[in-house]
Amino acid sequence: MSLLTRLLMLLIGVVALLATPSLGDYYKPPPYKKPPIYKYPPIKKPPPVYHKPPSYGHFPGHPPTSVNP
């Protein structure tokens, strides 16, 4: 190769390197952050249900009958 060809190839290489943007010019996305873990709200327990004691044959508004006559 002649000296002129080598200088021309060197010039083309230098121009190509100078025309190429560096890696610092590209957009870099922000680092990935994991989303917070979703916590379900606490479950509220219903209040205890009051159960009436068994009436043993008594009816509301009526006098109780004797169990052993």
PDB file of N, CA, C and O in Angstrom:
ATOM      1  N   MET A   1       0.855  -1.169   0.000  1.00  0.00           N
ATOM      2  CA  MET A   1       0.000   0.000   0.000  1.00  0.00           C
ATOM      3  C   MET A   1       0.894   1.222   0.000  1.00  0.00           C
ATOM      4  O   MET A   1       1.949   1.271   0.631  1.00  0.00           O
ATOM      5  N   SER A   2       0.434   2.165  -0.711  1.00  0.00           N
ATOM      6  CA  SER A   2       1.252   3.384  -0.762  1.00  0.00           C
ATOM      7  C   SER A   2       0.979   4.244   0.461  1.00  0.00           C
ATOM      8  O   SER A   2       0.009   4.032   1.188  1.00  0.00           O
ATOM      9  N   LEU A   3       1.822   5.183   0.662  1.00  0.00           N
ATOM     10  CA  LEU A   3       1.703   6.092   1.810  1.00  0.00           C
ATOM     11  C   LEU A   3       0.440   6.925   1.717  1.00  0.00           C
ATOM     12  O   LEU A   3      -0.198   7.201   2.733  1.00  0.00           O
ATOM     13  N   LEU A   4       0.075   7.326   0.522  1.00  0.00           N
ATOM     14  CA  LEU A   4      -1.132   8.140   0.322  1.00  0.00           C
ATOM     15  C   LEU A   4      -2.385   7.342   0.693  1.00  0.00           C
ATOM     16  O   LEU A   4      -3.308   7.889   1.296  1.00  0.00           O
ATOM     17  N   THR A   5      -2.423   6.077   0.345  1.00  0.00           N
ATOM     18  CA  THR A   5      -3.574   5.230   0.682  1.00  0.00           C
ATOM     19  C   THR A   5      -3.670   5.037   2.194  1.00  0.00           C
ATOM     20  O   THR A   5      -4.763   5.086   2.757  1.00  0.00           O
ATOM     21  N   ARG A   6      -2.540   4.822   2.847  1.00  0.00           N
ATOM     22  CA  ARG A   6      -2.549   4.659   4.306  1.00  0.00           C
ATOM     23  C   ARG A   6      -3.008   5.937   4.996  1.00  0.00           C
ATOM     24  O   ARG A   6      -3.777   5.870   5.955  1.00  0.00           O
ATOM     25  N   LEU A   7      -2.559   7.094   4.533  1.00  0.00           N
ATOM     26  CA  LEU A   7      -2.998   8.361   5.129  1.00  0.00           C
ATOM     27  C   LEU A   7      -4.487   8.589   4.894  1.00  0.00           C
ATOM     28  O   LEU A   7      -5.186   9.083   5.778  1.00  0.00           O
ATOM     29  N   LEU A   8      -4.976   8.232   3.709  1.00  0.00           N
ATOM     30  CA  LEU A   8      -6.400   8.381   3.413  1.00  0.00           C
ATOM     31  C   LEU A   8      -7.231   7.462   4.313  1.00  0.00           C
ATOM     32  O   LEU A   8      -8.265   7.889   4.828  1.00  0.00           O
ATOM     33  N   MET A   9      -6.804   6.215   4.515  1.00  0.00           N
ATOM     34  CA  MET A   9      -7.524   5.288   5.394  1.00  0.00           C
ATOM     35  C   MET A   9      -7.480   5.770   6.845  1.00  0.00           C
ATOM     36  O   MET A   9      -8.469   5.645   7.566  1.00  0.00           O
ATOM     37  N   LEU A  10      -6.360   6.312   7.272  1.00  0.00           N
ATOM     38  CA  LEU A  10      -6.251   6.853   8.622  1.00  0.00           C
ATOM     39  C   LEU A  10      -7.177   8.041   8.799  1.00  0.00           C
ATOM     40  O   LEU A  10      -7.822   8.174   9.839  1.00  0.00           O
ATOM     41  N   LEU A  11      -7.251   8.906   7.799  1.00  0.00           N
ATOM     42  CA  LEU A  11      -8.134  10.069   7.859  1.00  0.00           C
ATOM     43  C   LEU A  11      -9.593   9.636   7.917  1.00  0.00           C
ATOM     44  O   LEU A  11     -10.376  10.197   8.683  1.00  0.00           O
ATOM     45  N   ILE A  12      -9.964   8.645   7.115  1.00  0.00           N
ATOM     46  CA  ILE A  12     -11.346   8.136   7.135  1.00  0.00           C
ATOM     47  C   ILE A  12     -11.658   7.525   8.503  1.00  0.00           C
ATOM     48  O   ILE A  12     -12.756   7.727   9.022  1.00  0.00           O
ATOM     49  N   GLY A  13     -10.731   6.793   9.091  1.00  0.00           N
ATOM     50  CA  GLY A  13     -10.944   6.199  10.412  1.00  0.00           C
ATOM     51  C   GLY A  13     -11.108   7.246  11.493  1.00  0.00           C
ATOM     52  O   GLY A  13     -11.963   7.101  12.366  1.00  0.00           O
ATOM     53  N   VAL A  14     -10.300   8.303  11.450  1.00  0.00           N
ATOM     54  CA  VAL A  14     -10.402   9.378  12.443  1.00  0.00           C
ATOM     55  C   VAL A  14     -11.731  10.099  12.297  1.00  0.00           C
ATOM     56  O   VAL A  14     -12.383  10.397  13.298  1.00  0.00           O
ATOM     57  N   VAL A  15     -12.143  10.384  11.071  1.00  0.00           N
ATOM     58  CA  VAL A  15     -13.429  11.056  10.840  1.00  0.00           C
ATOM     59  C   VAL A  15     -14.579  10.164  11.315  1.00  0.00           C
ATOM     60  O   VAL A  15     -15.536  10.661  11.910  1.00  0.00           O
ATOM     61  N   ALA A  16     -14.499   8.876  11.064  1.00  0.00           N
ATOM     62  CA  ALA A  16     -15.562   7.961  11.495  1.00  0.00           C
ATOM     63  C   ALA A  16     -15.647   7.905  13.018  1.00  0.00           C
ATOM     64  O   ALA A  16     -16.745   7.878  13.574  1.00  0.00           O
ATOM     65  N   LEU A  17     -14.503   7.889  13.697  1.00  0.00           N
ATOM     66  CA  LEU A  17     -14.528   7.855  15.161  1.00  0.00           C
ATOM     67  C   LEU A  17     -15.038   9.161  15.750  1.00  0.00           C
ATOM     68  O   LEU A  17     -15.743   9.149  16.759  1.00  0.00           O
ATOM     69  N   LEU A  18     -14.697  10.274  15.144  1.00  0.00           N
ATOM     70  CA  LEU A  18     -15.159  11.563  15.660  1.00  0.00           C
ATOM     71  C   LEU A  18     -16.641  11.781  15.382  1.00  0.00           C
ATOM     72  O   LEU A  18     -17.308  12.490  16.136  1.00  0.00           O
ATOM     73  N   ALA A  19     -17.165  11.191  14.323  1.00  0.00           N
ATOM     74  CA  ALA A  19     -18.576  11.368  13.985  1.00  0.00           C
ATOM     75  C   ALA A  19     -19.481  10.467  14.818  1.00  0.00           C
ATOM     76  O   ALA A  19     -20.683  10.720  14.910  1.00  0.00           O
ATOM     77  N   THR A  20     -18.933   9.435  15.420  1.00  0.00           N
ATOM     78  CA  THR A  20     -19.742   8.509  16.215  1.00  0.00           C
ATOM     79  C   THR A  20     -19.978   9.103  17.599  1.00  0.00           C
ATOM     80  O   THR A  20     -19.024   9.504  18.267  1.00  0.00           O
ATOM     81  N   PRO A  21     -21.256   9.169  18.047  1.00  0.00           N
ATOM     82  CA  PRO A  21     -21.509   9.693  19.393  1.00  0.00           C
ATOM     83  C   PRO A  21     -20.970   8.739  20.455  1.00  0.00           C
ATOM     84  O   PRO A  21     -20.960   7.522  20.270  1.00  0.00           O
ATOM     85  N   SER A  22     -20.534   9.301  21.539  1.00  0.00           N
ATOM     86  CA  SER A  22     -20.004   8.459  22.614  1.00  0.00           C
ATOM     87  C   SER A  22     -21.155   7.838  23.398  1.00  0.00           C
ATOM     88  O   SER A  22     -22.306   8.254  23.259  1.00  0.00           O
ATOM     89  N   LEU A  23     -20.844   6.857  24.210  1.00  0.00           N
ATOM     90  CA  LEU A  23     -21.883   6.179  24.985  1.00  0.00           C
ATOM     91  C   LEU A  23     -22.508   7.098  26.025  1.00  0.00           C
ATOM     92  O   LEU A  23     -23.647   6.882  26.440  1.00  0.00           O
ATOM     93  N   GLY A  24     -21.776   8.117  26.445  1.00  0.00           N
ATOM     94  CA  GLY A  24     -22.321   9.051  27.428  1.00  0.00           C
ATOM     95  C   GLY A  24     -23.395   9.954  26.865  1.00  0.00           C
ATOM     96  O   GLY A  24     -24.140  10.573  27.625  1.00  0.00           O
ATOM     97  N   ASP A  25     -23.492  10.042  25.538  1.00  0.00           N
ATOM     98  CA  ASP A  25     -24.502  10.906  24.926  1.00  0.00           C
ATOM     99  C   ASP A  25     -25.868  10.242  24.858  1.00  0.00           C
ATOM    100  O   ASP A  25     -26.873  10.923  24.657  1.00  0.00           O
ATOM    101  N   TYR A  26     -25.922   8.929  25.021  1.00  0.00           N
ATOM    102  CA  TYR A  26     -27.201   8.241  24.921  1.00  0.00           C
ATOM    103  C   TYR A  26     -27.985   8.397  26.222  1.00  0.00           C
ATOM    104  O   TYR A  26     -27.417   8.620  27.291  1.00  0.00           O
ATOM    105  N   TYR A  27     -29.336   8.270  26.095  1.00  0.00           N
ATOM    106  CA  TYR A  27     -30.213   8.367  27.263  1.00  0.00           C
ATOM    107  C   TYR A  27     -30.034   7.128  28.133  1.00  0.00           C
ATOM    108  O   TYR A  27     -30.054   5.998  27.643  1.00  0.00           O
ATOM    109  N   LYS A  28     -29.862   7.355  29.398  1.00  0.00           N
ATOM    110  CA  LYS A  28     -29.737   6.248  30.340  1.00  0.00           C
ATOM    111  C   LYS A  28     -30.976   6.258  31.228  1.00  0.00           C
ATOM    112  O   LYS A  28     -31.220   7.246  31.920  1.00  0.00           O
ATOM    113  N   PRO A  29     -31.762   5.186  31.226  1.00  0.00           N
ATOM    114  CA  PRO A  29     -32.963   5.174  32.058  1.00  0.00           C
ATOM    115  C   PRO A  29     -32.588   5.133  33.535  1.00  0.00           C
ATOM    116  O   PRO A  29     -31.504   4.672  33.892  1.00  0.00           O
ATOM    117  N   PRO A  30     -33.486   5.617  34.393  1.00  0.00           N
ATOM    118  CA  PRO A  30     -33.190   5.573  35.832  1.00  0.00           C
ATOM    119  C   PRO A  30     -33.111   4.126  36.309  1.00  0.00           C
ATOM    120  O   PRO A  30     -33.678   3.241  35.668  1.00  0.00           O
ATOM    121  N   PRO A  31     -32.428   3.867  37.407  1.00  0.00           N
ATOM    122  CA  PRO A  31     -32.316   2.486  37.892  1.00  0.00           C
ATOM    123  C   PRO A  31     -33.683   1.933  38.288  1.00  0.00           C
ATOM    124  O   PRO A  31     -34.564   2.671  38.730  1.00  0.00           O
ATOM    125  N   TYR A  32     -33.838   0.643  38.125  1.00  0.00           N
ATOM    126  CA  TYR A  32     -35.113  -0.014  38.415  1.00  0.00           C
ATOM    127  C   TYR A  32     -35.351  -0.061  39.919  1.00  0.00           C
ATOM    128  O   TYR A  32     -34.486  -0.464  40.697  1.00  0.00           O
ATOM    129  N   LYS A  33     -36.551   0.363  40.301  1.00  0.00           N
ATOM    130  CA  LYS A  33     -36.953   0.269  41.706  1.00  0.00           C
ATOM    131  C   LYS A  33     -38.110  -0.714  41.795  1.00  0.00           C
ATOM    132  O   LYS A  33     -39.076  -0.626  41.038  1.00  0.00           O
ATOM    133  N   LYS A  34     -38.000  -1.642  42.723  1.00  0.00           N
ATOM    134  CA  LYS A  34     -39.080  -2.597  42.899  1.00  0.00           C
ATOM    135  C   LYS A  34     -40.283  -1.874  43.498  1.00  0.00           C
ATOM    136  O   LYS A  34     -40.117  -1.052  44.400  1.00  0.00           O
ATOM    137  N   PRO A  35     -41.494  -2.164  43.011  1.00  0.00           N
ATOM    138  CA  PRO A  35     -42.666  -1.532  43.607  1.00  0.00           C
ATOM    139  C   PRO A  35     -42.875  -2.051  45.026  1.00  0.00           C
ATOM    140  O   PRO A  35     -42.485  -3.177  45.334  1.00  0.00           O
ATOM    141  N   PRO A  36     -43.482  -1.249  45.889  1.00  0.00           N
ATOM    142  CA  PRO A  36     -43.703  -1.717  47.265  1.00  0.00           C
ATOM    143  C   PRO A  36     -44.683  -2.886  47.284  1.00  0.00           C
ATOM    144  O   PRO A  36     -45.568  -2.986  46.434  1.00  0.00           O
ATOM    145  N   ILE A  37     -44.511  -3.752  48.252  1.00  0.00           N
ATOM    146  CA  ILE A  37     -45.391  -4.916  48.394  1.00  0.00           C
ATOM    147  C   ILE A  37     -46.736  -4.427  48.923  1.00  0.00           C
ATOM    148  O   ILE A  37     -46.802  -3.723  49.931  1.00  0.00           O
ATOM    149  N   TYR A  38     -47.824  -4.815  48.216  1.00  0.00           N
ATOM    150  CA  TYR A  38     -49.158  -4.389  48.635  1.00  0.00           C
ATOM    151  C   TYR A  38     -49.581  -5.180  49.866  1.00  0.00           C
ATOM    152  O   TYR A  38     -49.515  -6.410  49.883  1.00  0.00           O
ATOM    153  N   LYS A  39     -50.008  -4.471  50.875  1.00  0.00           N
ATOM    154  CA  LYS A  39     -50.491  -5.121  52.092  1.00  0.00           C
ATOM    155  C   LYS A  39     -52.002  -4.926  52.153  1.00  0.00           C
ATOM    156  O   LYS A  39     -52.506  -3.806  52.063  1.00  0.00           O
ATOM    157  N   TYR A  40     -52.703  -6.027  52.308  1.00  0.00           N
ATOM    158  CA  TYR A  40     -54.151  -5.947  52.404  1.00  0.00           C
ATOM    159  C   TYR A  40     -54.535  -5.304  53.738  1.00  0.00           C
ATOM    160  O   TYR A  40     -53.850  -5.498  54.742  1.00  0.00           O
ATOM    161  N   PRO A  41     -55.632  -4.537  53.747  1.00  0.00           N
ATOM    162  CA  PRO A  41     -56.057  -3.953  55.027  1.00  0.00           C
ATOM    163  C   PRO A  41     -56.486  -5.063  55.986  1.00  0.00           C
ATOM    164  O   PRO A  41     -56.939  -6.121  55.550  1.00  0.00           O
ATOM    165  N   PRO A  42     -56.346  -4.824  57.282  1.00  0.00           N
ATOM    166  CA  PRO A  42     -56.717  -5.874  58.240  1.00  0.00           C
ATOM    167  C   PRO A  42     -58.212  -6.179  58.172  1.00  0.00           C
ATOM    168  O   PRO A  42     -59.034  -5.287  57.961  1.00  0.00           O
ATOM    169  N   ILE A  43     -58.540  -7.435  58.353  1.00  0.00           N
ATOM    170  CA  ILE A  43     -59.941  -7.857  58.306  1.00  0.00           C
ATOM    171  C   ILE A  43     -60.563  -7.574  59.672  1.00  0.00           C
ATOM    172  O   ILE A  43     -60.053  -8.004  60.707  1.00  0.00           O
ATOM    173  N   LYS A  44     -61.679  -6.837  59.649  1.00  0.00           N
ATOM    174  CA  LYS A  44     -62.374  -6.532  60.901  1.00  0.00           C
ATOM    175  C   LYS A  44     -63.336  -7.678  61.207  1.00  0.00           C
ATOM    176  O   LYS A  44     -64.162  -8.052  60.375  1.00  0.00           O
ATOM    177  N   LYS A  45     -63.217  -8.220  62.401  1.00  0.00           N
ATOM    178  CA  LYS A  45     -64.109  -9.298  62.798  1.00  0.00           C
ATOM    179  C   LYS A  45     -65.453  -8.693  63.212  1.00  0.00           C
ATOM    180  O   LYS A  45     -65.484  -7.653  63.869  1.00  0.00           O
ATOM    181  N   PRO A  46     -66.559  -9.333  62.836  1.00  0.00           N
ATOM    182  CA  PRO A  46     -67.859  -8.814  63.275  1.00  0.00           C
ATOM    183  C   PRO A  46     -68.015  -9.010  64.783  1.00  0.00           C
ATOM    184  O   PRO A  46     -67.430  -9.928  65.358  1.00  0.00           O
ATOM    185  N   PRO A  47     -68.797  -8.154  65.415  1.00  0.00           N
ATOM    186  CA  PRO A  47     -68.985  -8.321  66.864  1.00  0.00           C
ATOM    187  C   PRO A  47     -69.688  -9.653  67.150  1.00  0.00           C
ATOM    188  O   PRO A  47     -70.446 -10.148  66.316  1.00  0.00           O
ATOM    189  N   PRO A  48     -69.439 -10.221  68.310  1.00  0.00           N
ATOM    190  CA  PRO A  48     -70.089 -11.504  68.626  1.00  0.00           C
ATOM    191  C   PRO A  48     -71.605 -11.343  68.711  1.00  0.00           C
ATOM    192  O   PRO A  48     -72.110 -10.338  69.212  1.00  0.00           O
ATOM    193  N   VAL A  49     -72.311 -12.341  68.219  1.00  0.00           N
ATOM    194  CA  VAL A  49     -73.779 -12.303  68.216  1.00  0.00           C
ATOM    195  C   VAL A  49     -74.271 -12.840  69.556  1.00  0.00           C
ATOM    196  O   VAL A  49     -73.847 -13.901  70.016  1.00  0.00           O
ATOM    197  N   TYR A  50     -75.171 -12.083  70.167  1.00  0.00           N
ATOM    198  CA  TYR A  50     -75.742 -12.518  71.444  1.00  0.00           C
ATOM    199  C   TYR A  50     -76.859 -13.513  71.163  1.00  0.00           C
ATOM    200  O   TYR A  50     -77.815 -13.204  70.452  1.00  0.00           O
ATOM    201  N   HIS A  51     -76.732 -14.697  71.721  1.00  0.00           N
ATOM    202  CA  HIS A  51     -77.764 -15.715  71.564  1.00  0.00           C
ATOM    203  C   HIS A  51     -78.563 -15.787  72.856  1.00  0.00           C
ATOM    204  O   HIS A  51     -78.013 -15.864  73.955  1.00  0.00           O
ATOM    205  N   LYS A  52     -79.883 -15.758  72.684  1.00  0.00           N
ATOM    206  CA  LYS A  52     -80.746 -15.881  73.862  1.00  0.00           C
ATOM    207  C   LYS A  52     -80.690 -17.323  74.367  1.00  0.00           C
ATOM    208  O   LYS A  52     -80.559 -18.261  73.580  1.00  0.00           O
ATOM    209  N   PRO A  53     -80.789 -17.485  75.660  1.00  0.00           N
ATOM    210  CA  PRO A  53     -80.843 -18.860  76.171  1.00  0.00           C
ATOM    211  C   PRO A  53     -82.130 -19.537  75.694  1.00  0.00           C
ATOM    212  O   PRO A  53     -83.104 -18.852  75.383  1.00  0.00           O
ATOM    213  N   PRO A  54     -82.149 -20.845  75.633  1.00  0.00           N
ATOM    214  CA  PRO A  54     -83.372 -21.525  75.170  1.00  0.00           C
ATOM    215  C   PRO A  54     -84.549 -21.228  76.095  1.00  0.00           C
ATOM    216  O   PRO A  54     -84.389 -21.076  77.306  1.00  0.00           O
ATOM    217  N   SER A  55     -85.737 -21.149  75.491  1.00  0.00           N
ATOM    218  CA  SER A  55     -86.912 -20.723  76.272  1.00  0.00           C
ATOM    219  C   SER A  55     -87.606 -21.888  76.968  1.00  0.00           C
ATOM    220  O   SER A  55     -88.423 -21.656  77.859  1.00  0.00           O
ATOM    221  N   TYR A  56     -87.317 -23.109  76.601  1.00  0.00           N
ATOM    222  CA  TYR A  56     -87.918 -24.299  77.217  1.00  0.00           C
ATOM    223  C   TYR A  56     -89.433 -24.232  77.173  1.00  0.00           C
ATOM    224  O   TYR A  56     -90.093 -24.493  78.179  1.00  0.00           O
ATOM    225  N   GLY A  57     -89.985 -23.893  76.041  1.00  0.00           N
ATOM    226  CA  GLY A  57     -91.432 -23.892  75.898  1.00  0.00           C
ATOM    227  C   GLY A  57     -92.083 -22.596  76.311  1.00  0.00           C
ATOM    228  O   GLY A  57     -93.304 -22.488  76.197  1.00  0.00           O
ATOM    229  N   HIS A  58     -91.359 -21.612  76.779  1.00  0.00           N
ATOM    230  CA  HIS A  58     -91.958 -20.335  77.145  1.00  0.00           C
ATOM    231  C   HIS A  58     -92.162 -19.533  75.869  1.00  0.00           C
ATOM    232  O   HIS A  58     -91.316 -19.546  74.975  1.00  0.00           O
ATOM    233  N   PHE A  59     -93.237 -18.868  75.793  1.00  0.00           N
ATOM    234  CA  PHE A  59     -93.505 -17.999  74.655  1.00  0.00           C
ATOM    235  C   PHE A  59     -93.490 -16.567  75.142  1.00  0.00           C
ATOM    236  O   PHE A  59     -93.889 -16.302  76.275  1.00  0.00           O
ATOM    237  N   PRO A  60     -93.047 -15.652  74.331  1.00  0.00           N
ATOM    238  CA  PRO A  60     -93.010 -14.253  74.770  1.00  0.00           C
ATOM    239  C   PRO A  60     -94.418 -13.752  75.073  1.00  0.00           C
ATOM    240  O   PRO A  60     -95.338 -13.936  74.277  1.00  0.00           O
ATOM    241  N   GLY A  61     -94.571 -13.132  76.203  1.00  0.00           N
ATOM    242  CA  GLY A  61     -95.864 -12.585  76.600  1.00  0.00           C
ATOM    243  C   GLY A  61     -96.762 -13.576  77.311  1.00  0.00           C
ATOM    244  O   GLY A  61     -97.848 -13.196  77.749  1.00  0.00           O
ATOM    245  N   HIS A  62     -96.359 -14.828  77.447  1.00  0.00           N
ATOM    246  CA  HIS A  62     -97.174 -15.838  78.124  1.00  0.00           C
ATOM    247  C   HIS A  62     -96.454 -16.276  79.390  1.00  0.00           C
ATOM    248  O   HIS A  62     -95.224 -16.279  79.440  1.00  0.00           O
ATOM    249  N   PRO A  63     -97.208 -16.640  80.401  1.00  0.00           N
ATOM    250  CA  PRO A  63     -96.553 -17.105  81.622  1.00  0.00           C
ATOM    251  C   PRO A  63     -95.868 -18.449  81.360  1.00  0.00           C
ATOM    252  O   PRO A  63     -96.347 -19.252  80.560  1.00  0.00           O
ATOM    253  N   PRO A  64     -94.767 -18.679  82.028  1.00  0.00           N
ATOM    254  CA  PRO A  64     -94.080 -19.954  81.804  1.00  0.00           C
ATOM    255  C   PRO A  64     -94.906 -21.121  82.338  1.00  0.00           C
ATOM    256  O   PRO A  64     -95.555 -21.021  83.380  1.00  0.00           O
ATOM    257  N   THR A  65     -94.866 -22.195  81.621  1.00  0.00           N
ATOM    258  CA  THR A  65     -95.573 -23.396  82.078  1.00  0.00           C
ATOM    259  C   THR A  65     -94.605 -24.222  82.916  1.00  0.00           C
ATOM    260  O   THR A  65     -93.389 -24.162  82.732  1.00  0.00           O
ATOM    261  N   SER A  66     -95.159 -24.978  83.821  1.00  0.00           N
ATOM    262  CA  SER A  66     -94.288 -25.785  84.667  1.00  0.00           C
ATOM    263  C   SER A  66     -93.772 -26.971  83.852  1.00  0.00           C
ATOM    264  O   SER A  66     -94.508 -27.586  83.080  1.00  0.00           O
ATOM    265  N   VAL A  67     -92.508 -27.270  84.040  1.00  0.00           N
ATOM    266  CA  VAL A  67     -91.919 -28.377  83.306  1.00  0.00           C
ATOM    267  C   VAL A  67     -92.345 -29.695  83.952  1.00  0.00           C
ATOM    268  O   VAL A  67     -92.663 -30.657  83.252  1.00  0.00           O
ATOM    269  N   ASN A  68     -92.352 -29.740  85.286  1.00  0.00           N
ATOM    270  CA  ASN A  68     -92.784 -30.946  85.994  1.00  0.00           C
ATOM    271  C   ASN A  68     -94.105 -30.640  86.697  1.00  0.00           C
ATOM    272  O   ASN A  68     -94.102 -30.007  87.753  1.00  0.00           O
ATOM    273  N   PRO A  69     -95.237 -31.078  86.131  1.00  0.00           N
ATOM    274  CA  PRO A  69     -96.534 -30.759  86.791  1.00  0.00           C
ATOM    275  C   PRO A  69     -96.782 -31.564  88.056  1.00  0.00           C
ATOM    276  O   PRO A  69     -97.818 -31.398  88.700  1.00  0.00           O
TER     277      PRO A  69
END
